[in-house]
Amino acid sequence: MLENLTPTTAAADDDRPRQACLTIGIPRETADRERRVALVPEVVRRLRTAGHEVVVEPGAGLAAGVSDAAFAAAGAALGDPWDADVVAKVSPPRDGEIARLRPGTILVGFLNPLGDPDGLAAVAATGATALAMERIPRISRAQSMDALSSQATIAGYRAVVVAALELPRLFPMFMTAAGTVPPAQVLVLGAGVAGLQAISTARRLGAVVTAFDVRSAVKEQVQSLGAKFFEVAGVGDAEAVGGYARELTAAEQEAQRAALAAQMARSDVIITTAQVPGRPAPTLVPADAVAAMKPGSVVVDLAAETGGNCALTRPGETVLTDNGVKVLGPLNLPSEMPEHASSLYARNVLALLELGFDFDDEVIRGACVVRDGAVV
């Protein structure tokens, strides 16, 4: 529990031990497109009940629909969060924010440790310690802290909603006096957390869904959601440590592209979610596959931030091809639903804080990327 975060100290007026108080700071996010906030009033109340202080930068929650007054009512103080014992963020800190860290501060947030080693080195130079939420081990006891999964769930849902809005056709089958409208054909590439949520959402909207993943272990999960699992002959299981996918060999990638080409041409919507930690996203949808799709079809590429799964993806942009296909490369989709994204993320942070900062613990050890002035 939160009472284990810090060692006990002697009370001033008797010999009974009491819990020392931690101060947890919540800055206003400054990254482009970032509308989330690291804690919400519900979690602030739990921290305050445990005897800890929370300092929120004025305006930190406004983009997520949380007013300063709501934070104050939950027991938070409004002020400078950078002097706190723990600074909790969502997006990686910018240079000016890193400069405000001090020795002994514990920074918690998405820190992009594989993609921004210079940023980690800058944090280390301040003497602060840093825990990266994306490095939380994917083990049973850490599920409540798995921020990657909570945010990927939102991204998968949002991707389908965006696709449904962009598609000039209906998702469900409609039977009317004027005739029958066939259901949309949706192809989901990658059946991780985001992909499974995309499958579920597309099915709820009435689409016929086919899903592909290089990890054969997810076949049962895909089928349990009412989707067809697309299997490619000649491509072996590609599950790596931690439940992620390994990078395919060149031969496997070629076999995969050839087998999927026909399915892509039949699809009204393609949702791509395939990513490999620390590497550019694999290209799963080549330009000629997009050229074979029907006019009005939509590709939503959730891997746009790491290069994209579609050869035509431009991060942060919508590309309209000559044959009338829209290729969307959205960035930070969870931030487009900031209220619930913040709520889920805040609970992930709370679970991490409740665990305490025992650096011999496998969860804390796995998440720790900077300690004692050095990149771990």
C-alpha positions as CSV (number, residue, x, y, z in Angstrom):
1,M,0.0,0.0,0.0
2,L,1.0,3.7,-0.2
3,E,2.0,3.6,3.5
4,N,5.1,1.6,2.3
5,L,6.4,4.3,0.0
6,T,8.7,5.8,2.6
7,P,10.4,4.8,5.8
8,T,8.8,5.7,9.1
9,T,10.1,8.5,11.3
10,A,9.7,9.2,15.0
11,A,6.8,11.4,16.0
12,A,7.7,14.7,17.7
13,D,5.7,14.2,20.8
14,D,5.9,10.5,21.5
15,D,7.8,7.3,20.6
16,R,5.2,5.9,18.2
17,P,6.5,5.6,14.6
18,R,4.6,7.6,12.0
19,Q,4.7,7.5,8.2
20,A,6.8,10.2,6.6
21,C,4.9,12.2,3.9
22,L,5.8,12.1,0.2
23,T,5.0,15.1,-2.0
24,I,3.8,14.1,-5.5
25,G,3.9,16.8,-8.2
26,I,1.8,16.9,-11.3
27,P,3.0,19.3,-14.0
28,R,0.9,20.6,-16.9
29,E,1.8,18.6,-20.0
30,T,3.6,20.7,-22.7
31,A,4.1,18.1,-25.5
32,D,2.4,18.6,-28.8
33,R,-1.0,17.0,-29.0
34,E,-0.9,16.0,-25.3
35,R,-4.2,16.6,-23.5
36,R,-3.9,14.0,-20.7
37,V,-2.9,14.6,-17.1
38,A,-1.0,12.2,-14.9
39,L,-3.4,12.1,-11.9
40,V,-7.1,12.8,-11.6
41,P,-9.0,13.9,-8.5
42,E,-10.2,10.3,-7.7
43,V,-6.5,9.2,-7.3
44,V,-5.5,12.4,-5.5
45,R,-8.1,11.6,-2.8
46,R,-6.5,8.2,-2.3
47,L,-3.1,9.7,-2.0
48,R,-4.3,12.2,0.5
49,T,-6.0,9.5,2.5
50,A,-2.7,7.7,2.7
51,G,-1.1,10.8,4.1
52,H,0.7,12.1,1.1
53,E,0.7,15.6,-0.4
54,V,-0.1,16.3,-4.0
55,V,0.9,19.5,-5.8
56,V,-0.8,20.2,-9.1
57,E,0.4,22.9,-11.5
58,P,-2.5,25.3,-12.3
59,G,-4.2,24.4,-15.5
60,A,-2.7,20.8,-15.6
61,G,-6.0,19.1,-16.0
62,L,-8.0,21.6,-18.1
63,A,-7.4,19.8,-21.4
64,A,-8.7,16.6,-19.8
65,G,-11.8,18.2,-18.4
66,V,-10.4,18.5,-14.8
67,S,-10.5,22.0,-13.3
68,D,-8.2,23.4,-10.7
69,A,-11.2,23.6,-8.4
70,A,-11.8,19.8,-8.8
71,F,-8.2,19.1,-7.9
72,A,-8.4,21.4,-4.9
73,A,-11.6,19.8,-3.7
74,A,-9.8,16.4,-3.8
75,G,-7.1,17.8,-1.5
76,A,-4.4,18.8,-3.9
77,A,-2.5,22.1,-3.5
78,L,-2.0,24.3,-6.6
79,G,1.6,25.3,-7.1
80,D,5.0,24.4,-8.4
81,P,5.2,20.6,-8.8
82,W,8.9,20.4,-9.6
83,D,10.0,20.5,-6.0
84,A,8.1,17.4,-5.2
85,D,9.7,14.1,-4.1
86,V,7.9,12.4,-7.1
87,V,7.0,14.1,-10.3
88,A,4.5,12.2,-12.4
89,K,4.0,13.0,-16.1
90,V,2.4,11.5,-19.1
91,S,4.7,12.5,-22.0
92,P,8.5,12.7,-21.8
93,P,9.8,15.9,-20.3
94,R,11.1,18.6,-22.5
95,D,14.6,20.2,-22.0
96,G,13.2,23.1,-19.9
97,E,11.3,20.6,-17.7
98,I,14.4,18.3,-17.3
99,A,16.3,21.4,-16.1
100,R,13.9,21.7,-13.2
101,L,14.5,18.2,-11.9
102,R,16.8,18.0,-8.8
103,P,18.9,15.2,-7.2
104,G,16.7,12.7,-5.5
105,T,13.6,13.5,-7.4
106,I,11.8,10.4,-8.8
107,L,10.4,11.0,-12.3
108,V,7.6,8.7,-13.5
109,G,6.0,8.8,-16.9
110,F,6.3,7.6,-20.5
111,L,10.0,8.4,-21.2
112,N,10.7,6.8,-24.6
113,P,13.9,5.2,-23.3
114,L,14.7,3.3,-26.5
115,G,13.9,6.2,-28.8
116,D,15.4,9.1,-26.8
117,P,18.7,8.1,-25.2
118,D,19.8,11.7,-25.1
119,G,16.8,12.6,-23.1
120,L,17.6,9.9,-20.5
121,A,21.2,11.1,-20.3
122,A,19.9,14.7,-19.6
123,V,17.7,13.3,-16.8
124,A,20.6,11.4,-15.4
125,A,22.8,14.5,-15.4
126,T,20.3,16.1,-12.9
127,G,20.8,13.4,-10.4
128,A,17.1,12.4,-10.5
129,T,15.8,8.8,-10.7
130,A,13.4,7.9,-13.6
131,L,10.9,5.1,-13.9
132,A,9.5,4.6,-17.5
133,M,5.9,3.4,-17.5
134,E,6.5,1.7,-20.9
135,R,9.1,-0.5,-19.2
136,I,6.8,-2.0,-16.6
137,P,7.3,-5.8,-17.0
138,R,4.3,-7.6,-18.5
139,I,3.8,-10.0,-15.6
140,S,0.6,-10.8,-13.7
141,R,1.4,-8.8,-10.6
142,A,2.1,-5.7,-12.6
143,Q,-1.1,-5.7,-14.7
144,S,-2.6,-2.9,-12.8
145,M,0.5,-0.7,-13.6
146,D,0.6,-1.6,-17.3
147,A,0.0,1.9,-18.8
148,L,1.0,0.7,-22.3
149,S,-2.0,-1.6,-22.3
150,S,-4.5,0.9,-20.8
151,Q,-3.6,3.5,-23.4
152,A,-3.5,1.0,-26.3
153,T,-7.0,-0.1,-25.4
154,I,-8.2,3.5,-26.0
155,A,-6.1,3.8,-29.2
156,G,-7.7,0.6,-30.6
157,Y,-11.2,1.8,-29.9
158,R,-10.5,5.3,-31.2
159,A,-9.0,4.0,-34.4
160,V,-12.2,2.2,-35.4
161,V,-14.3,5.2,-34.5
162,V,-12.1,7.4,-36.7
163,A,-12.3,4.8,-39.5
164,A,-16.1,4.6,-39.3
165,L,-16.4,8.4,-39.6
166,E,-14.1,8.5,-42.6
167,L,-15.6,5.5,-44.4
168,P,-18.3,6.6,-46.9
169,R,-20.0,3.2,-46.3
170,L,-21.9,1.7,-43.3
171,F,-20.2,-0.7,-40.9
172,P,-23.2,-2.9,-40.1
173,M,-25.4,-4.8,-42.6
174,F,-28.7,-2.9,-43.2
175,M,-31.8,-4.7,-44.5
176,T,-34.3,-2.1,-45.8
177,A,-37.2,-1.9,-48.2
178,A,-34.8,-0.4,-50.7
179,G,-32.5,-3.4,-50.5
180,T,-29.7,-4.8,-48.4
181,V,-26.5,-3.0,-47.6
182,P,-23.6,-5.4,-46.9
183,P,-21.4,-5.0,-43.8
184,A,-18.0,-3.4,-44.0
185,Q,-15.0,-5.7,-44.3
186,V,-12.4,-4.7,-41.7
187,L,-8.9,-6.1,-41.5
188,V,-6.9,-5.6,-38.3
189,L,-3.1,-6.2,-38.5
190,G,-1.7,-7.0,-35.1
191,A,-3.7,-8.6,-32.3
192,G,-2.0,-7.0,-29.3
193,V,-4.0,-4.9,-26.9
194,A,-4.8,-2.2,-29.4
195,G,-5.7,-4.7,-32.1
196,L,-8.0,-6.8,-29.9
197,Q,-9.8,-3.6,-28.9
198,A,-10.1,-2.6,-32.5
199,I,-11.5,-6.0,-33.4
200,S,-14.0,-5.8,-30.5
201,T,-15.1,-2.3,-31.4
202,A,-15.5,-3.1,-35.2
203,R,-17.5,-6.2,-34.3
204,R,-19.8,-4.1,-32.1
205,L,-20.4,-1.7,-34.9
206,G,-21.4,-4.7,-37.1
207,A,-18.4,-5.2,-39.4
208,V,-17.1,-8.5,-40.6
209,V,-13.6,-8.6,-39.1
210,T,-10.5,-10.5,-40.1
211,A,-7.3,-10.2,-38.0
212,F,-3.7,-11.2,-38.6
213,D,-0.8,-11.5,-36.2
214,V,2.5,-13.2,-36.5
215,R,2.0,-14.7,-33.0
216,S,-0.1,-17.8,-33.4
217,A,-0.9,-17.8,-29.7
218,V,-3.5,-15.0,-30.2
219,K,-5.6,-17.0,-32.6
220,E,-8.0,-18.1,-29.9
221,Q,-8.3,-14.6,-28.6
222,V,-9.2,-13.2,-32.0
223,Q,-11.8,-16.0,-32.6
224,S,-13.3,-15.4,-29.2
225,L,-14.2,-11.9,-30.3
226,G,-16.0,-13.2,-33.3
227,A,-13.3,-12.4,-35.9
228,K,-11.6,-14.7,-38.4
229,F,-7.9,-15.3,-37.8
230,F,-5.9,-15.0,-41.0
231,E,-3.0,-17.4,-41.2
232,V,0.0,-17.2,-43.5
233,A,1.7,-20.4,-44.7
234,G,5.4,-20.3,-44.3
235,V,5.5,-17.8,-41.5
236,G,6.3,-19.4,-38.1
237,D,5.4,-18.1,-34.7
238,A,7.1,-14.8,-34.0
239,E,6.3,-14.2,-30.3
240,A,9.2,-12.8,-28.4
241,V,9.9,-12.3,-24.7
242,G,7.3,-10.3,-22.8
243,G,4.5,-11.1,-25.3
244,Y,5.8,-8.7,-28.0
245,A,6.4,-9.8,-31.6
246,R,9.9,-10.3,-32.9
247,E,11.0,-8.8,-36.1
248,L,10.3,-11.1,-39.1
249,T,13.0,-12.2,-41.5
250,A,13.0,-10.8,-45.0
251,A,11.6,-14.1,-46.3
252,E,8.9,-14.1,-43.8
253,Q,7.9,-10.6,-44.5
254,E,7.7,-11.3,-48.2
255,A,5.5,-14.3,-47.7
256,Q,3.3,-12.3,-45.3
257,R,2.8,-9.5,-47.8
258,A,1.9,-11.8,-50.7
259,A,-0.7,-13.7,-48.6
260,L,-2.3,-10.6,-47.2
261,A,-2.5,-8.7,-50.6
262,A,-5.8,-10.3,-51.6
263,Q,-7.4,-9.8,-48.2
264,M,-6.4,-6.1,-48.2
265,A,-8.0,-5.6,-51.6
266,R,-11.3,-6.9,-50.3
267,S,-11.1,-4.7,-47.2
268,D,-13.1,-1.5,-46.7
269,V,-11.0,-0.6,-43.6
270,I,-7.5,-1.7,-42.5
271,I,-6.3,-1.0,-38.9
272,T,-2.6,-1.5,-38.4
273,T,-1.1,-1.9,-35.0
274,A,2.2,-3.8,-35.4
275,Q,5.2,-2.4,-33.6
276,V,8.5,-3.8,-32.4
277,P,10.0,-2.1,-29.3
278,G,13.1,-0.1,-30.2
279,R,12.8,-0.5,-33.9
280,P,10.9,1.2,-36.8
281,A,7.5,-0.3,-37.4
282,P,7.4,-3.1,-40.0
283,T,5.8,-2.2,-43.4
284,L,2.8,-4.5,-43.7
285,V,0.7,-2.5,-46.3
286,P,2.8,-1.7,-49.4
287,A,1.8,1.0,-51.8
288,D,0.5,-1.5,-54.4
289,A,-1.8,-3.0,-51.8
290,V,-3.4,0.4,-51.2
291,A,-3.7,0.9,-55.0
292,A,-5.7,-2.3,-55.2
293,M,-8.2,-1.2,-52.5
294,K,-11.7,0.2,-53.4
295,P,-12.2,4.0,-53.6
296,G,-13.3,5.3,-50.3
297,S,-11.5,2.7,-48.3
298,V,-9.6,3.7,-45.2
299,V,-6.3,2.8,-43.6
300,V,-5.7,3.8,-40.0
301,D,-2.1,3.3,-39.1
302,L,-1.6,3.2,-35.3
303,A,2.2,2.7,-35.8
304,A,2.6,6.1,-37.4
305,E,4.7,7.4,-34.6
306,T,7.4,4.8,-35.3
307,G,7.3,5.1,-39.1
308,G,4.0,3.4,-39.9
309,N,2.9,0.0,-41.1
310,C,1.7,1.4,-44.4
311,A,4.2,2.5,-47.0
312,L,2.1,5.7,-47.7
313,T,1.7,6.8,-44.1
314,R,2.7,10.3,-43.1
315,P,2.8,10.7,-39.4
316,G,0.1,13.1,-38.2
317,E,-1.4,13.5,-41.7
318,T,-4.2,12.1,-43.9
319,V,-3.1,11.0,-47.3
320,L,-5.7,10.7,-50.1
321,T,-4.4,8.5,-52.8
322,D,-5.1,8.7,-56.6
323,N,-7.5,5.8,-56.3
324,G,-9.5,7.5,-53.5
325,V,-8.1,5.6,-50.5
326,K,-7.5,7.6,-47.3
327,V,-4.4,6.7,-45.3
328,L,-4.5,8.1,-41.8
329,G,-1.4,8.4,-39.6
330,P,-2.8,9.6,-36.3
331,L,-0.4,10.5,-33.4
332,N,-1.2,10.0,-29.8
333,L,-4.8,8.8,-30.2
334,P,-5.3,8.2,-26.5
335,S,-4.9,11.9,-26.0
336,E,-8.0,12.5,-28.2
337,M,-10.0,10.9,-25.4
338,P,-8.2,12.6,-22.5
339,E,-10.8,12.2,-19.8
340,H,-10.8,8.4,-19.7
341,A,-7.2,8.1,-20.9
342,S,-6.1,10.2,-17.9
343,S,-8.3,8.3,-15.5
344,L,-6.8,4.9,-16.6
345,Y,-3.3,6.3,-16.6
346,A,-3.7,7.8,-13.2
347,R,-4.7,4.4,-11.8
348,N,-1.6,2.8,-13.4
349,V,0.5,5.4,-11.7
350,L,-1.3,4.9,-8.4
351,A,-0.6,1.1,-8.5
352,L,3.1,1.8,-9.1
353,L,3.2,4.2,-6.2
354,E,1.4,1.7,-4.0
355,L,4.1,-0.8,-4.8
356,G,6.8,1.4,-3.3
357,F,10.3,2.2,-4.5
358,D,12.1,-1.0,-3.6
359,F,14.7,-1.2,-6.4
360,D,15.2,-4.9,-5.7
361,D,11.6,-5.5,-6.7
362,E,11.4,-6.9,-10.3
363,V,8.8,-4.4,-11.3
364,I,10.6,-1.3,-10.1
365,R,13.9,-2.7,-11.4
366,G,12.4,-3.3,-14.8
367,A,10.9,0.2,-15.0
368,C,13.9,2.0,-13.7
369,V,15.9,3.7,-16.6
370,V,17.9,6.3,-14.6
371,R,19.3,6.0,-11.1
372,D,22.0,7.7,-9.1
373,G,23.1,9.9,-12.0
374,A,23.4,7.1,-14.5
375,V,21.3,5.6,-17.3
376,V,20.5,2.1,-16.2
